[in-house]
Amino acid sequence: MPSSKTPFLLTGVTGGLGAKILEDLLNKHAVPASSIIATSRSSSNKKRFESQGLQFRVADFKDAASLNDAFSQVENLLFVSSSERDTTTRNAEHQNVINAAKAAGVDKVWYVSLALGGLGNESKIGFQQAHYETERLLAESGLDFISIRAGLYTDAFPLFLNWYPSSKSVPLPRLTPPVTASKVAFTTRNELAEGIATLLAKGLSAFPSIKPQTKYNIVPLTAGSTASLIDIVNAINKGRGTNIPIEYLSPEDWITASATDDVGGKSRAWFEARLIFMQGIVEGDAALVDPSLETLLGRKPETGEHAVERILRENPEYTWHQNHVR
């Protein structure tokens, strides 16, 4: 007997990743619009999605009642993590999502996490702690779930390097191990979206080589190679035809120099937290490389260096929104 449930409910569709996943489901996989529920915390987006033939429901992670209604009669829930920066608040929001998914009888949850710390849970990077906690909550919930640990967005390279088109140099902290030894599986947002859409549309059973790992059912989606932060600075120079130097500073001097007159208006506290991120990067937190994304794409993912050079050839004044205070 056919299921009366709607095949897909997508959160995060007003953001860059979720919007591209939705686009690929519709255009690359010809999923009927009526089979997809788009959600937003605001009802003001209702017309925008319903005009495309999509179903629409309000789903505010802060409002448990809205989630209980939104998740009713859903097969697959794409759970894109909250944009909330405070870890305690984000954890509470994610608990709301998981509770509602369980109460509503959602068949499968696809959670978009980050591939920091590889397949383990040892990363000290602050925002990764919320992902670990969410994976733990999912495992304890009894829900059928997959945790998609995504590679760091190549597109966000300005944020990782605190680089702006007006930058005359790229200051980097002197760390142990050194930043020259950093390895990051930079992965483009569009290819991540394409891979996730393929996974949703076809299901895991279509890809027998992709096997969820650990008790947290992790499926890593990363590029097929790593690049160092130095490689990315070189790609910036190639893409823009510039020769901006790297300036190595002590950690304290790096924090001070970065926070002084930061173009994006970020605070000293932000850079203090960013130093922990940088230390994690040089210790290999983002070095995991996995073939699953290549399997889903049917081609090799774009390398970090190539993507950065391409982005800047197309737009030398490229910026990334999170590099600026809201």
C-alpha positions as CSV (number, residue, x, y, z in Angstrom):
1,M,0.0,0.0,0.0
2,P,1.5,3.4,-1.0
3,S,2.7,5.6,1.9
4,S,0.6,8.6,2.7
5,K,3.7,10.4,3.9
6,T,5.4,13.2,2.0
7,P,8.8,11.9,0.8
8,F,11.0,14.9,1.7
9,L,11.0,17.7,4.2
10,L,13.9,20.1,3.9
11,T,15.1,22.5,6.6
12,G,17.6,25.2,5.8
13,V,16.2,25.9,2.3
14,T,16.6,29.7,2.8
15,G,20.3,29.2,3.2
16,G,23.0,28.5,0.5
17,L,23.4,24.8,1.0
18,G,19.7,23.9,1.5
19,A,18.6,26.1,-1.4
20,K,21.1,24.2,-3.7
21,I,20.0,20.8,-2.4
22,L,16.4,21.8,-3.2
23,E,17.3,23.0,-6.7
24,D,19.2,19.8,-7.4
25,L,16.4,17.6,-6.2
26,L,14.0,19.4,-8.6
27,N,16.3,19.9,-11.6
28,K,18.9,17.1,-11.5
29,H,16.7,14.3,-10.1
30,A,13.3,15.4,-11.3
31,V,11.7,14.9,-7.9
32,P,8.1,16.2,-8.2
33,A,7.8,19.6,-6.3
34,S,4.6,18.2,-4.6
35,S,6.8,15.5,-3.0
36,I,8.9,18.1,-1.1
37,I,8.0,20.2,1.9
38,A,10.1,23.4,2.2
39,T,10.3,24.9,5.6
40,S,11.3,28.3,7.1
41,R,11.0,29.8,10.5
42,S,8.9,32.6,8.9
43,S,5.6,32.2,7.2
44,S,6.6,35.1,4.9
45,N,8.4,32.6,2.7
46,K,5.2,30.6,2.1
47,K,4.4,32.2,-1.3
48,R,8.0,31.9,-2.5
49,F,8.0,28.1,-2.2
50,E,4.3,27.4,-3.0
51,S,4.7,29.3,-6.2
52,Q,7.2,26.6,-7.3
53,G,4.6,23.9,-6.5
54,L,6.3,22.9,-3.3
55,Q,4.5,22.3,0.0
56,F,5.4,24.8,2.7
57,R,5.4,24.5,6.5
58,V,6.7,26.8,9.3
59,A,9.5,25.1,11.2
60,D,11.1,27.2,13.8
61,F,13.8,25.3,15.7
62,K,13.1,27.5,18.8
63,D,9.4,26.6,18.7
64,A,8.8,23.0,19.6
65,A,5.1,23.2,18.7
66,S,5.8,24.4,15.2
67,L,8.2,21.5,14.7
68,N,5.6,19.0,15.9
69,D,3.2,20.2,13.2
70,A,5.8,20.6,10.5
71,F,7.2,17.1,10.8
72,S,3.9,15.3,10.6
73,Q,3.6,12.6,7.9
74,V,7.2,12.9,6.6
75,E,9.5,10.1,5.3
76,N,12.9,11.8,5.0
77,L,13.9,14.9,7.1
78,L,16.9,16.9,5.9
79,F,18.1,18.4,9.1
80,V,20.5,21.3,8.4
81,S,22.0,22.6,11.6
82,S,20.9,25.8,13.2
83,S,22.7,29.1,12.3
84,E,22.6,30.0,16.0
85,R,26.2,30.7,17.2
86,D,25.7,30.1,20.9
87,T,26.4,26.4,21.5
88,T,24.0,26.0,24.4
89,T,21.1,27.6,22.4
90,R,22.0,25.5,19.3
91,N,22.0,22.3,21.3
92,A,18.5,23.2,22.7
93,E,17.2,23.9,19.2
94,H,18.6,20.6,17.9
95,Q,17.0,18.7,20.8
96,N,13.7,20.3,19.8
97,V,14.1,19.0,16.2
98,I,15.0,15.5,17.4
99,N,12.1,15.3,19.8
100,A,9.6,16.5,17.2
101,A,11.0,14.1,14.6
102,K,10.6,11.2,17.0
103,A,7.1,12.2,18.1
104,A,6.0,12.7,14.5
105,G,7.3,9.3,13.4
106,V,9.7,10.6,10.8
107,D,11.1,7.6,8.9
108,K,14.7,8.8,8.5
109,V,16.7,11.9,9.5
110,W,19.6,13.1,7.4
111,Y,21.7,15.4,9.6
112,V,24.3,17.7,8.0
113,S,27.3,17.8,10.3
114,L,30.9,18.8,9.7
115,A,33.9,16.5,9.1
116,L,36.0,18.1,11.8
117,G,37.8,15.5,13.9
118,G,37.4,13.0,11.1
119,L,35.3,10.0,12.2
120,G,36.0,10.7,15.9
121,N,34.8,13.2,18.4
122,E,38.0,14.6,19.6
123,S,38.0,18.0,17.9
124,K,38.3,21.0,20.3
125,I,36.8,23.4,17.9
126,G,33.8,25.1,19.5
127,F,31.2,24.8,16.9
128,Q,32.0,21.1,16.3
129,Q,31.0,20.3,19.8
130,A,27.3,21.1,18.9
131,H,27.6,18.6,16.0
132,Y,28.9,15.9,18.4
133,E,26.1,16.6,20.8
134,T,23.5,16.4,18.1
135,E,24.9,13.1,16.8
136,R,24.7,11.8,20.4
137,L,21.1,12.9,20.8
138,L,20.2,11.3,17.5
139,A,21.8,8.0,18.5
140,E,20.0,8.0,21.8
141,S,16.6,8.9,20.2
142,G,16.1,5.6,18.5
143,L,15.5,7.4,15.2
144,D,16.8,6.0,11.9
145,F,19.4,8.6,11.0
146,I,22.5,9.4,9.0
147,S,25.1,12.0,10.0
148,I,26.5,13.6,6.9
149,R,29.9,15.0,7.9
150,A,30.7,17.6,5.3
151,G,34.1,18.9,4.4
152,L,34.8,22.6,5.1
153,Y,33.3,24.8,2.4
154,T,36.0,25.9,0.0
155,D,33.7,28.9,-0.7
156,A,34.4,30.2,2.8
157,F,38.1,30.6,2.4
158,P,37.9,34.4,3.1
159,L,36.6,33.5,6.5
160,F,39.2,30.8,7.3
161,L,42.1,33.2,6.3
162,N,40.4,36.5,7.3
163,W,41.1,37.6,3.8
164,Y,39.4,40.5,2.0
165,P,39.9,41.8,-1.5
166,S,41.6,44.8,0.1
167,S,44.1,42.7,2.1
168,K,47.7,43.6,1.6
169,S,48.9,40.5,3.4
170,V,47.6,37.4,5.1
171,P,48.6,37.2,8.7
172,L,48.8,33.6,10.1
173,P,49.7,32.5,13.6
174,R,52.9,30.6,14.4
175,L,51.7,27.3,15.7
176,T,52.9,23.8,16.5
177,P,52.6,22.0,14.1
178,P,53.1,24.9,11.7
179,V,50.4,26.2,9.4
180,T,52.6,25.1,6.5
181,A,51.7,21.5,7.5
182,S,48.0,22.1,7.6
183,K,45.8,19.7,5.6
184,V,42.2,20.6,4.8
185,A,39.8,18.7,2.6
186,F,38.2,21.8,1.2
187,T,34.9,21.0,-0.5
188,T,32.7,23.3,-2.6
189,R,29.2,24.0,-1.3
190,N,27.6,23.3,-4.6
191,E,29.2,19.8,-4.9
192,L,28.2,19.0,-1.3
193,A,24.6,20.0,-2.2
194,E,24.7,17.9,-5.3
195,G,26.0,14.9,-3.3
196,I,23.4,15.3,-0.6
197,A,20.6,15.7,-3.1
198,T,21.7,12.5,-4.9
199,L,21.8,10.7,-1.6
200,L,18.3,11.8,-0.7
201,A,16.8,11.1,-4.2
202,K,18.3,7.7,-4.7
203,G,18.9,6.5,-1.1
204,L,21.9,4.8,0.4
205,S,20.9,1.4,-1.1
206,A,21.8,2.7,-4.5
207,F,25.4,3.1,-3.4
208,P,26.6,-0.1,-1.8
209,S,30.2,1.2,-1.4
210,I,29.0,4.0,0.9
211,K,28.6,2.4,4.3
212,P,27.7,4.5,7.4
213,Q,30.5,4.3,10.0
214,T,30.6,4.3,13.8
215,K,27.6,4.2,16.1
216,Y,26.7,7.7,14.8
217,N,26.1,6.4,11.2
218,I,28.6,8.8,9.7
219,V,28.8,9.3,6.0
220,P,31.7,11.7,5.2
221,L,31.4,13.9,2.1
222,T,34.7,15.6,1.3
223,A,36.8,16.5,-1.7
224,G,39.3,13.8,-2.7
225,S,42.4,15.7,-1.7
226,T,43.6,18.2,0.9
227,A,45.2,21.6,0.6
228,S,47.2,23.6,3.1
229,L,46.3,27.1,4.1
230,I,49.5,28.2,2.3
231,D,48.1,26.5,-0.9
232,I,44.9,28.5,-0.6
233,V,46.9,31.8,-0.3
234,N,48.8,30.8,-3.4
235,A,45.5,30.1,-5.2
236,I,44.2,33.6,-4.1
237,N,47.3,35.1,-5.7
238,K,46.9,33.1,-8.9
239,G,43.2,33.8,-9.2
240,R,43.6,37.6,-8.8
241,G,47.1,38.0,-10.4
242,T,48.5,39.4,-7.1
243,N,51.4,38.6,-4.9
244,I,50.2,39.3,-1.3
245,P,52.6,37.8,1.2
246,I,51.9,35.7,4.3
247,E,52.9,37.4,7.6
248,Y,53.7,35.0,10.4
249,L,53.0,36.3,13.9
250,S,53.0,35.0,17.4
251,P,49.5,33.8,18.5
252,E,48.9,36.9,20.7
253,D,50.2,39.3,18.0
254,W,48.0,37.5,15.4
255,I,44.9,38.0,17.5
256,T,45.7,41.7,18.1
257,A,46.6,42.4,14.5
258,S,43.6,40.6,13.1
259,A,41.1,42.3,15.5
260,T,42.6,45.8,14.9
261,D,40.4,47.5,12.3
262,D,39.1,44.2,11.0
263,V,37.2,45.0,7.8
264,G,34.4,42.7,8.8
265,G,34.1,44.2,12.3
266,K,34.8,41.0,14.2
267,S,35.9,41.3,17.8
268,R,39.0,40.2,19.7
269,A,37.0,37.4,21.3
270,W,36.1,36.1,17.9
271,F,39.7,35.9,16.9
272,E,40.6,34.2,20.3
273,A,38.1,31.5,19.4
274,R,39.4,31.4,15.8
275,L,42.9,30.6,17.2
276,I,41.4,27.4,18.6
277,F,40.0,26.6,15.2
278,M,43.4,27.2,13.6
279,Q,45.1,25.0,16.1
280,G,42.6,22.3,15.3
281,I,43.3,22.7,11.6
282,V,47.1,22.3,12.0
283,E,46.5,19.2,14.2
284,G,44.6,17.6,11.3
285,D,41.0,18.2,12.3
286,A,39.9,18.8,8.7
287,A,42.2,16.3,7.0
288,L,39.8,13.5,6.5
289,V,39.4,12.5,2.8
290,D,36.7,10.1,1.8
291,P,35.6,8.7,-1.7
292,S,31.8,8.9,-1.0
293,L,31.3,12.3,-2.6
294,E,33.1,11.2,-5.7
295,T,30.8,8.2,-5.8
296,L,27.7,10.4,-5.5
297,L,28.9,12.9,-8.1
298,G,30.2,10.4,-10.6
299,R,33.3,12.5,-11.0
300,K,36.2,13.7,-8.9
301,P,35.3,16.7,-6.7
302,E,37.0,20.0,-7.4
303,T,40.1,20.5,-5.4
304,G,40.4,23.4,-3.0
305,E,43.1,25.2,-4.9
306,H,41.3,24.9,-8.2
307,A,38.0,26.2,-6.7
308,V,39.6,29.2,-5.1
309,E,41.4,30.2,-8.2
310,R,38.3,29.7,-10.3
311,I,36.1,31.7,-7.9
312,L,38.5,34.7,-7.9
313,R,39.0,34.6,-11.7
314,E,35.2,34.9,-12.0
315,N,35.0,37.6,-9.3
316,P,38.2,39.2,-8.0
317,E,36.2,41.1,-5.4
318,Y,34.6,37.9,-3.9
319,T,33.7,38.0,-0.2
320,W,32.0,35.6,2.2
321,H,29.1,36.8,4.3
322,Q,30.3,35.2,7.6
323,N,33.5,37.2,7.4
324,H,31.4,40.2,8.4
325,V,29.6,40.9,11.7
326,R,25.8,40.5,11.1
